[in-house]
Amino acid sequence: MLVNISIAIAAPLPILLLYTIGVFNYKHLLPLWKYNRQIKLDFSPNELSGVDIVVVLVIFLLRSVKHSILSTYKRIYNARNDISEVPTSPDEDELSLVMPFRPTQADLNAYSAAVKNPLVDRDVQLVGSQLLLLLSALSEPAMLLLLAHRSCKIRPLGSVNTLLSFKEAFLTARLSKHVRTVKRGFEVDLTVSLNVLNKDSIDSITIFRQNFTILQFARARAEIIQGRDAAPDSTSISSPAWSASIPLTIEYNDPTGWARLCKDFNLIHTSTIAAKLFGFPGKLAHGNHIGALAAKYIAFANANEPLFMEIMFKRPVVVPAHLELKVSPAAAEESQSRLVITLFQIISKNKISVEGRIGQLKYTANT
């Protein structure tokens, strides 16, 4: 019978690290190592320093090392080799995190540089899908900080986002306690929301919501594999007509520039050697960076109406990359005439690497 074991030395290391860092005025990260499942931080995501990011990466690395040791032990001592690495859904509440959100002009400049669209002046405004992707990048550190919490079982190093969706006008981070077992491991959902106070009441209004579906590569028994809920069917738009290909280029060092904005310095995005150790063919581009590059070429007639955006990552994009963007002109979805959908595909080496859709709800006089 397999007995549960723990690595005595691995658990205290993050505590020791964080308390040591705290002596040098970095105590703001200590809530990540407390047992509370509702975390409150007093700094904005864009205020994360280089030391903060190193601390978070060390936590991720130690978690991966501990898992590798435990996984190796289980495989050696389990004769039938039918151990599943998929965690069971806990009885505790969901993990959640709350932190302030204070974007700056420097963030806007960094975004414009990352999408290779330098600002003409300081009064420029981003609208529509470009604004969605900027908020996506600026709010992503909340996801990474929540994943660094001691109660989180996800190993972010080597994990990938497989689905990304945004809802504007409809940002708190919540990690679902429910996991879905899939062929390559398991998936878990994490939602980041941006909230603003309602000037007419004490309630808050969610103005932006971003849903991450994170794939953790792991061993899973075939009999417990579950299917993901079907994604909205883009075929409801009859026979989309694709535009001529638009070339997109992501240089080798571009992921580092995007990481400075979103603070996602996952080694699969910053090191070719590390990415290969995790089983990828090379250093990968960030998914929302690819989306931001595509969004430059997608526009709606009215930029003030609510938007949603959904991106499906079918194949990793290895940098440097020369991509082709194809866009389907905005068309009304057959089931909802007021919902205007624009489809897009990003092709690498004649294969679809990314596909997605951007929708806009058209208001009418009767609504």
C-alpha positions as a Markdown table, in Angstrom:
| # | Residue | x | y | z |
|---|---|---|---|---|
| 1 | Met | 0.0 | 0.0 | 0.0 |
| 2 | Leu | 1.3 | 3.4 | -1.0 |
| 3 | Val | 1.8 | 5.7 | 2.0 |
| 4 | Asn | 1.8 | 9.5 | 1.8 |
| 5 | Ile | 5.1 | 11.1 | 2.3 |
| 6 | Ser | 6.3 | 14.7 | 2.6 |
| 7 | Ile | 9.5 | 16.4 | 1.8 |
| 8 | Ala | 10.6 | 17.8 | 5.1 |
| 9 | Ile | 13.1 | 20.3 | 3.7 |
| 10 | Ala | 11.0 | 21.6 | 0.8 |
| 11 | Ala | 8.1 | 23.0 | 2.8 |
| 12 | Pro | 10.0 | 25.5 | 5.1 |
| 13 | Leu | 12.1 | 26.9 | 2.3 |
| 14 | Pro | 9.6 | 29.3 | 0.9 |
| 15 | Ile | 8.7 | 30.5 | 4.4 |
| 16 | Leu | 12.4 | 31.0 | 5.2 |
| 17 | Leu | 12.9 | 32.8 | 1.9 |
| 18 | Leu | 9.9 | 35.1 | 2.4 |
| 19 | Tyr | 10.7 | 36.0 | 6.0 |
| 20 | Thr | 14.3 | 36.6 | 5.0 |
| 21 | Ile | 13.2 | 38.9 | 2.2 |
| 22 | Gly | 10.8 | 40.6 | 4.6 |
| 23 | Val | 13.7 | 41.9 | 6.7 |
| 24 | Phe | 14.5 | 44.0 | 3.7 |
| 25 | Asn | 11.1 | 45.6 | 3.4 |
| 26 | Tyr | 9.4 | 42.9 | 1.3 |
| 27 | Lys | 6.9 | 41.8 | 3.9 |
| 28 | His | 4.1 | 42.6 | 1.4 |
| 29 | Leu | 4.5 | 39.1 | -0.1 |
| 30 | Leu | 4.1 | 37.3 | 3.3 |
| 31 | Pro | 0.3 | 36.8 | 2.9 |
| 32 | Leu | 1.1 | 34.4 | 0.1 |
| 33 | Trp | 2.4 | 31.9 | 2.6 |
| 34 | Lys | -0.3 | 32.2 | 5.2 |
| 35 | Tyr | -3.1 | 29.6 | 5.5 |
| 36 | Asn | -5.9 | 32.1 | 4.7 |
| 37 | Arg | -7.7 | 31.3 | 1.5 |
| 38 | Gln | -8.8 | 34.9 | 1.1 |
| 39 | Ile | -5.7 | 37.0 | 0.5 |
| 40 | Lys | -5.5 | 40.8 | 0.6 |
| 41 | Leu | -2.5 | 42.6 | -0.8 |
| 42 | Asp | -1.8 | 46.3 | -0.6 |
| 43 | Phe | 0.1 | 47.0 | -3.8 |
| 44 | Ser | -0.8 | 47.2 | -7.4 |
| 45 | Pro | 0.3 | 44.4 | -9.9 |
| 46 | Asn | 2.5 | 46.8 | -11.8 |
| 47 | Glu | 4.4 | 47.6 | -8.6 |
| 48 | Leu | 6.0 | 44.2 | -8.5 |
| 49 | Ser | 9.8 | 44.6 | -8.3 |
| 50 | Gly | 12.5 | 42.4 | -9.7 |
| 51 | Val | 13.0 | 40.8 | -6.3 |
| 52 | Asp | 9.3 | 40.1 | -5.9 |
| 53 | Ile | 9.3 | 38.3 | -9.3 |
| 54 | Val | 12.4 | 36.2 | -8.2 |
| 55 | Val | 10.6 | 35.2 | -5.0 |
| 56 | Val | 7.5 | 34.1 | -6.9 |
| 57 | Leu | 9.6 | 32.1 | -9.4 |
| 58 | Val | 11.6 | 30.4 | -6.6 |
| 59 | Ile | 8.3 | 29.4 | -5.0 |
| 60 | Phe | 7.2 | 27.9 | -8.4 |
| 61 | Leu | 10.5 | 26.2 | -8.8 |
| 62 | Leu | 10.5 | 24.6 | -5.3 |
| 63 | Arg | 6.9 | 23.4 | -5.9 |
| 64 | Ser | 8.0 | 21.7 | -9.2 |
| 65 | Val | 11.0 | 20.1 | -7.5 |
| 66 | Lys | 9.0 | 18.8 | -4.6 |
| 67 | His | 6.4 | 17.4 | -7.0 |
| 68 | Ser | 9.0 | 15.7 | -9.2 |
| 69 | Ile | 10.5 | 14.0 | -6.2 |
| 70 | Leu | 7.1 | 12.8 | -4.9 |
| 71 | Ser | 6.1 | 11.7 | -8.4 |
| 72 | Thr | 9.2 | 9.7 | -8.9 |
| 73 | Tyr | 8.7 | 8.0 | -5.6 |
| 74 | Lys | 5.2 | 7.0 | -6.5 |
| 75 | Arg | 6.2 | 5.6 | -9.8 |
| 76 | Ile | 9.0 | 3.5 | -8.4 |
| 77 | Tyr | 7.0 | 2.0 | -5.5 |
| 78 | Asn | 3.6 | 1.6 | -7.3 |
| 79 | Ala | 3.9 | -1.7 | -9.2 |
| 80 | Arg | 0.7 | -1.2 | -11.3 |
| 81 | Asn | 1.8 | 2.4 | -12.2 |
| 82 | Asp | -1.8 | 3.6 | -12.2 |
| 83 | Ile | -1.3 | 6.5 | -9.9 |
| 84 | Ser | -3.1 | 9.7 | -11.0 |
| 85 | Glu | -1.4 | 13.0 | -10.5 |
| 86 | Val | -4.6 | 14.9 | -10.8 |
| 87 | Pro | -5.6 | 16.6 | -7.5 |
| 88 | Thr | -9.0 | 16.0 | -6.0 |
| 89 | Ser | -11.3 | 18.9 | -5.5 |
| 90 | Pro | -10.8 | 20.1 | -1.9 |
| 91 | Asp | -13.6 | 20.8 | 0.6 |
| 92 | Glu | -12.3 | 24.2 | 1.4 |
| 93 | Asp | -13.4 | 27.5 | -0.1 |
| 94 | Glu | -11.9 | 28.7 | -3.4 |
| 95 | Leu | -8.6 | 30.6 | -3.2 |
| 96 | Ser | -9.1 | 34.3 | -3.8 |
| 97 | Leu | -7.0 | 37.4 | -3.8 |
| 98 | Val | -7.8 | 41.1 | -3.7 |
| 99 | Met | -5.4 | 43.9 | -4.6 |
| 100 | Pro | -5.5 | 47.5 | -5.8 |
| 101 | Phe | -5.2 | 48.4 | -9.5 |
| 102 | Arg | -3.3 | 51.6 | -10.4 |
| 103 | Pro | -2.2 | 51.7 | -14.1 |
| 104 | Thr | 0.3 | 54.3 | -15.2 |
| 105 | Gln | 1.4 | 56.0 | -18.3 |
| 106 | Ala | 4.5 | 53.8 | -18.2 |
| 107 | Asp | 2.3 | 50.8 | -18.6 |
| 108 | Leu | 0.7 | 52.3 | -21.6 |
| 109 | Asn | 4.1 | 53.0 | -23.1 |
| 110 | Ala | 5.3 | 49.5 | -22.4 |
| 111 | Tyr | 2.2 | 48.0 | -24.1 |
| 112 | Ser | 2.6 | 50.2 | -27.2 |
| 113 | Ala | 6.2 | 49.2 | -27.4 |
| 114 | Ala | 5.4 | 45.5 | -27.1 |
| 115 | Val | 2.8 | 45.6 | -29.9 |
| 116 | Lys | 5.2 | 47.7 | -32.0 |
| 117 | Asn | 2.9 | 50.7 | -32.1 |
| 118 | Pro | 4.8 | 53.6 | -30.5 |
| 119 | Leu | 2.6 | 56.3 | -29.0 |
| 120 | Val | 2.3 | 59.5 | -31.0 |
| 121 | Asp | 1.5 | 61.6 | -27.9 |
| 122 | Arg | 0.6 | 61.2 | -24.3 |
| 123 | Asp | -3.1 | 61.8 | -24.9 |
| 124 | Val | -3.6 | 58.7 | -27.1 |
| 125 | Gln | -6.4 | 56.3 | -25.8 |
| 126 | Leu | -6.8 | 52.6 | -26.4 |
| 127 | Val | -10.2 | 51.4 | -27.2 |
| 128 | Gly | -12.0 | 48.1 | -28.0 |
| 129 | Ser | -9.9 | 44.9 | -28.2 |
| 130 | Gln | -6.7 | 46.8 | -27.7 |
| 131 | Leu | -8.0 | 48.0 | -24.3 |
| 132 | Leu | -9.0 | 44.4 | -23.5 |
| 133 | Leu | -5.5 | 43.1 | -24.1 |
| 134 | Leu | -3.9 | 46.0 | -22.1 |
| 135 | Leu | -6.1 | 45.2 | -19.1 |
| 136 | Ser | -5.4 | 41.5 | -19.6 |
| 137 | Ala | -1.6 | 42.1 | -19.4 |
| 138 | Leu | -1.8 | 44.5 | -16.4 |
| 139 | Ser | -4.1 | 42.2 | -14.4 |
| 140 | Glu | -2.1 | 39.0 | -15.1 |
| 141 | Pro | 0.2 | 39.4 | -12.1 |
| 142 | Ala | -2.8 | 38.8 | -9.9 |
| 143 | Met | -3.1 | 35.3 | -11.4 |
| 144 | Leu | 0.6 | 34.6 | -10.8 |
| 145 | Leu | 0.4 | 35.8 | -7.2 |
| 146 | Leu | -2.6 | 33.6 | -6.5 |
| 147 | Leu | -0.8 | 30.6 | -8.1 |
| 148 | Ala | 2.1 | 31.3 | -5.7 |
| 149 | His | -0.1 | 30.8 | -2.6 |
| 150 | Arg | 0.9 | 27.9 | -0.4 |
| 151 | Ser | -2.5 | 26.2 | -0.8 |
| 152 | Cys | -2.3 | 26.2 | -4.6 |
| 153 | Lys | -1.4 | 22.8 | -6.2 |
| 154 | Ile | -0.8 | 24.1 | -9.7 |
| 155 | Arg | 2.8 | 24.0 | -10.9 |
| 156 | Pro | 2.9 | 27.1 | -13.1 |
| 157 | Leu | 6.4 | 26.4 | -14.5 |
| 158 | Gly | 5.8 | 24.5 | -17.7 |
| 159 | Ser | 2.0 | 24.9 | -17.6 |
| 160 | Val | 0.2 | 26.6 | -20.4 |
| 161 | Asn | -2.9 | 28.6 | -20.9 |
| 162 | Thr | -5.2 | 26.8 | -23.3 |
| 163 | Leu | -8.2 | 29.2 | -23.3 |
| 164 | Leu | -8.4 | 32.9 | -22.6 |
| 165 | Ser | -11.6 | 34.9 | -22.5 |
| 166 | Phe | -12.4 | 38.5 | -21.5 |
| 167 | Lys | -15.5 | 40.4 | -20.7 |
| 168 | Glu | -15.5 | 44.1 | -20.7 |
| 169 | Ala | -18.2 | 46.1 | -18.8 |
| 170 | Phe | -19.3 | 43.2 | -17.0 |
| 171 | Leu | -10.9 | 43.3 | -12.1 |
| 172 | Thr | -10.1 | 40.1 | -7.6 |
| 173 | Ala | -8.5 | 36.7 | -8.5 |
| 174 | Arg | -10.3 | 33.4 | -7.8 |
| 175 | Leu | -8.9 | 29.9 | -8.4 |
| 176 | Ser | -11.6 | 27.3 | -8.8 |
| 177 | Lys | -11.4 | 24.3 | -6.4 |
| 178 | His | -12.7 | 22.1 | -9.2 |
| 179 | Val | -10.4 | 20.4 | -11.7 |
| 180 | Arg | -11.1 | 18.7 | -15.0 |
| 181 | Thr | -9.0 | 15.6 | -16.0 |
| 182 | Val | -8.0 | 15.7 | -19.7 |
| 183 | Lys | -5.7 | 13.5 | -21.8 |
| 184 | Arg | -2.5 | 15.5 | -21.1 |
| 185 | Gly | -3.2 | 16.2 | -17.4 |
| 186 | Phe | -5.8 | 18.4 | -15.8 |
| 187 | Glu | -7.3 | 21.8 | -16.3 |
| 188 | Val | -8.3 | 24.4 | -13.7 |
| 189 | Asp | -10.1 | 27.7 | -14.2 |
| 190 | Leu | -8.8 | 31.0 | -12.7 |
| 191 | Thr | -10.8 | 34.3 | -13.0 |
| 192 | Val | -9.3 | 37.8 | -12.6 |
| 193 | Ser | -11.8 | 40.6 | -12.3 |
| 194 | Leu | -11.3 | 44.4 | -12.2 |
| 195 | Asn | -13.9 | 46.2 | -10.0 |
| 196 | Val | -14.6 | 49.9 | -9.5 |
| 197 | Leu | -16.7 | 51.5 | -6.8 |
| 198 | Asn | -20.1 | 52.6 | -7.7 |
| 199 | Lys | -20.3 | 56.4 | -7.1 |
| 200 | Asp | -24.0 | 56.0 | -6.2 |
| 201 | Ser | -23.6 | 53.2 | -3.7 |
| 202 | Ile | -21.1 | 51.3 | -1.6 |
| 203 | Asp | -21.2 | 48.4 | -4.0 |
| 204 | Ser | -18.5 | 47.7 | -6.6 |
| 205 | Ile | -19.0 | 47.2 | -10.3 |
| 206 | Thr | -17.0 | 44.6 | -12.3 |
| 207 | Ile | -15.9 | 46.4 | -15.4 |
| 208 | Phe | -13.5 | 43.7 | -16.8 |
| 209 | Arg | -13.2 | 40.0 | -16.3 |
| 210 | Gln | -10.6 | 37.6 | -17.6 |
| 211 | Asn | -11.0 | 33.8 | -17.4 |
| 212 | Phe | -7.8 | 31.6 | -17.7 |
| 213 | Thr | -8.0 | 27.9 | -18.4 |
| 214 | Ile | -4.7 | 26.5 | -17.2 |
| 215 | Leu | -3.4 | 23.1 | -18.4 |
| 216 | Gln | -1.2 | 21.3 | -16.0 |
| 217 | Phe | 0.7 | 18.4 | -17.6 |
| 218 | Ala | 0.3 | 15.3 | -15.4 |
| 219 | Arg | -0.4 | 11.6 | -15.5 |
| 220 | Ala | -4.1 | 10.7 | -15.4 |
| 221 | Arg | -6.0 | 7.5 | -15.4 |
| 222 | Ala | -8.0 | 7.0 | -18.6 |
| 223 | Glu | -11.3 | 6.2 | -16.8 |
| 224 | Ile | -11.4 | 9.6 | -15.1 |
| 225 | Ile | -10.7 | 11.8 | -18.1 |
| 226 | Gln | -13.4 | 14.4 | -18.5 |
| 227 | Gly | -14.2 | 16.6 | -21.5 |
| 228 | Arg | -14.2 | 20.4 | -21.4 |
| 229 | Asp | -17.5 | 22.1 | -21.9 |
| 230 | Ala | -17.8 | 22.8 | -25.6 |
| 231 | Ala | -16.6 | 26.1 | -26.7 |
| 232 | Pro | -19.0 | 28.4 | -28.6 |
| 233 | Asp | -19.2 | 27.2 | -32.1 |
| 234 | Ser | -17.8 | 29.7 | -34.5 |
| 235 | Thr | -19.6 | 27.8 | -37.3 |
| 236 | Ser | -22.8 | 29.6 | -36.3 |
| 237 | Ile | -21.5 | 32.3 | -38.5 |
| 238 | Ser | -22.2 | 30.8 | -41.9 |
| 239 | Ser | -19.2 | 30.3 | -44.2 |
| 240 | Pro | -16.8 | 33.0 | -42.9 |
| 241 | Ala | -14.9 | 34.8 | -45.6 |
| 242 | Trp | -11.2 | 35.2 | -44.6 |
| 243 | Ser | -9.2 | 38.3 | -45.4 |
| 244 | Ala | -5.9 | 38.2 | -47.1 |
| 245 | Ser | -3.1 | 37.1 | -44.8 |
| 246 | Ile | -1.5 | 39.9 | -42.6 |
| 247 | Pro | 2.1 | 39.1 | -41.6 |
| 248 | Leu | 2.9 | 39.2 | -37.9 |
| 249 | Thr | 6.4 | 38.8 | -36.6 |
| 250 | Ile | 7.5 | 38.0 | -33.0 |
| 251 | Glu | 11.2 | 38.3 | -32.5 |
| 252 | Tyr | 13.3 | 36.2 | -30.2 |
| 253 | Asn | 13.5 | 38.8 | -27.4 |
| 254 | Asp | 9.8 | 40.0 | -27.7 |
| 255 | Pro | 8.5 | 37.7 | -24.9 |
| 256 | Thr | 10.9 | 39.4 | -22.5 |
| 257 | Gly | 9.5 | 42.8 | -23.4 |
| 258 | Trp | 5.9 | 41.5 | -22.9 |
| 259 | Ala | 6.9 | 39.9 | -19.6 |
| 260 | Arg | 8.0 | 43.3 | -18.3 |
| 261 | Leu | 4.5 | 44.5 | -18.7 |
| 262 | Cys | 2.5 | 41.5 | -17.4 |
| 263 | Lys | 5.2 | 40.2 | -15.0 |
| 264 | Asp | 4.9 | 36.7 | -16.4 |
| 265 | Phe | 8.6 | 35.6 | -16.4 |
| 266 | Asn | 7.7 | 31.9 | -16.6 |
| 267 | Leu | 10.9 | 30.2 | -17.9 |
| 268 | Ile | 9.1 | 28.8 | -20.9 |
| 269 | His | 8.8 | 32.4 | -22.1 |
| 270 | Thr | 12.3 | 33.6 | -21.2 |
| 271 | Ser | 14.7 | 30.6 | -21.7 |
| 272 | Thr | 15.0 | 28.3 | -24.7 |
| 273 | Ile | 16.9 | 25.7 | -22.5 |
| 274 | Ala | 14.2 | 25.8 | -19.8 |
| 275 | Ala | 11.4 | 25.5 | -22.4 |
| 276 | Lys | 13.1 | 22.4 | -23.9 |
| 277 | Leu | 13.4 | 20.9 | -20.4 |
| 278 | Phe | 9.7 | 21.2 | -20.0 |
| 279 | Gly | 9.1 | 19.4 | -23.4 |
| 280 | Phe | 8.6 | 22.4 | -25.7 |
| 281 | Pro | 10.6 | 22.8 | -28.9 |
| 282 | Gly | 11.8 | 26.3 | -27.9 |
| 283 | Lys | 11.0 | 29.5 | -26.1 |
| 284 | Leu | 7.3 | 30.3 | -26.4 |
| 285 | Ala | 5.5 | 33.6 | -27.0 |
| 286 | His | 2.9 | 34.7 | -24.5 |
| 287 | Gly | -0.7 | 34.0 | -25.6 |
| 288 | Asn | -2.1 | 37.4 | -24.8 |
| 289 | His | 0.9 | 39.1 | -26.6 |
| 290 | Ile | -0.1 | 37.2 | -29.7 |
| 291 | Gly | -3.7 | 38.3 | -29.2 |
| 292 | Ala | -2.6 | 42.0 | -28.7 |
| 293 | Leu | -0.7 | 41.9 | -32.0 |
| 294 | Ala | -3.7 | 40.5 | -33.8 |
| 295 | Ala | -6.1 | 43.1 | -32.1 |
| 296 | Lys | -4.3 | 45.9 | -33.9 |
| 297 | Tyr | -6.0 | 44.8 | -37.1 |
| 298 | Ile | -9.5 | 44.2 | -35.7 |
| 299 | Ala | -11.8 | 47.2 | -35.2 |
| 300 | Phe | -15.5 | 47.8 | -34.7 |
| 301 | Ala | -17.5 | 50.8 | -36.0 |
| 302 | Asn | -18.6 | 51.7 | -32.4 |
| 303 | Ala | -15.7 | 51.4 | -29.9 |
| 304 | Asn | -18.0 | 52.2 | -26.9 |
| 305 | Glu | -20.2 | 49.1 | -26.9 |
| 306 | Pro | -19.4 | 46.1 | -24.7 |
| 307 | Leu | -16.9 | 43.5 | -26.0 |
| 308 | Phe | -15.9 | 40.0 | -25.3 |
| 309 | Met | -12.8 | 38.2 | -26.6 |
| 310 | Glu | -12.0 | 34.5 | -26.6 |
| 311 | Ile | -8.7 | 33.0 | -27.7 |
| 312 | Met | -8.0 | 29.3 | -28.1 |
| 313 | Phe | -4.3 | 28.2 | -28.1 |
| 314 | Lys | -4.1 | 25.1 | -30.3 |
| 315 | Arg | -0.3 | 24.9 | -30.8 |
| 316 | Pro | 2.5 | 26.7 | -29.0 |
| 317 | Val | 4.2 | 29.5 | -30.9 |
| 318 | Val | 8.0 | 29.2 | -30.7 |
| 319 | Val | 10.0 | 32.4 | -31.1 |
| 320 | Pro | 11.2 | 33.8 | -33.4 |
| 321 | Ala | 8.0 | 33.4 | -35.3 |
| 322 | His | 6.7 | 34.6 | -38.7 |
| 323 | Leu | 2.9 | 34.3 | -38.5 |
| 324 | Glu | 0.0 | 35.0 | -40.7 |
| 325 | Leu | -3.2 | 36.6 | -39.4 |
| 326 | Lys | -6.5 | 36.0 | -41.1 |
| 327 | Val | -9.6 | 37.9 | -40.1 |
| 328 | Ser | -13.3 | 37.3 | -41.0 |
| 329 | Pro | -15.3 | 40.5 | -41.4 |
| 330 | Ala | -17.7 | 41.3 | -38.6 |
| 331 | Ala | -21.0 | 39.4 | -39.1 |
| 332 | Ala | -24.1 | 38.9 | -37.0 |
| 333 | Glu | -24.3 | 35.5 | -35.2 |
| 334 | Glu | -27.3 | 33.6 | -36.6 |
| 335 | Ser | -28.7 | 32.8 | -33.1 |
| 336 | Gln | -28.4 | 36.4 | -31.9 |
| 337 | Ser | -28.8 | 39.1 | -34.5 |
| 338 | Arg | -27.6 | 41.8 | -32.0 |
| 339 | Leu | -24.3 | 40.0 | -31.4 |
| 340 | Val | -21.6 | 40.9 | -34.0 |
| 341 | Ile | -18.7 | 38.4 | -34.2 |
| 342 | Thr | -15.3 | 38.8 | -35.8 |
| 343 | Leu | -13.3 | 35.6 | -36.2 |
| 344 | Phe | -9.5 | 35.4 | -36.5 |
| 345 | Gln | -6.9 | 32.8 | -37.0 |
| 346 | Ile | -3.1 | 33.0 | -36.6 |
| 347 | Ile | -1.2 | 30.5 | -38.7 |
| 348 | Ser | 2.4 | 29.3 | -38.3 |
| 349 | Lys | 4.0 | 27.0 | -40.8 |
| 350 | Asn | 0.7 | 26.4 | -42.5 |
| 351 | Lys | -1.0 | 25.2 | -39.3 |
| 352 | Ile | -3.5 | 27.1 | -37.1 |
| 353 | Ser | -1.7 | 27.9 | -33.9 |
| 354 | Val | -4.2 | 30.4 | -32.4 |
| 355 | Glu | -7.8 | 31.1 | -33.2 |
| 356 | Gly | -10.4 | 33.3 | -31.6 |
| 357 | Arg | -13.3 | 35.6 | -31.8 |
| 358 | Ile | -14.2 | 39.1 | -30.7 |
| 359 | Gly | -17.9 | 39.9 | -30.1 |
| 360 | Gln | -19.7 | 43.1 | -29.7 |
| 361 | Leu | -23.3 | 43.5 | -28.4 |
| 362 | Lys | -25.2 | 45.9 | -30.6 |
| 363 | Tyr | -27.7 | 48.0 | -28.7 |
| 364 | Thr | -31.0 | 48.8 | -30.3 |
| 365 | Ala | -33.6 | 51.5 | -29.6 |
| 366 | Asn | -35.8 | 48.9 | -27.8 |
| 367 | Thr | -33.2 | 47.7 | -25.3 |
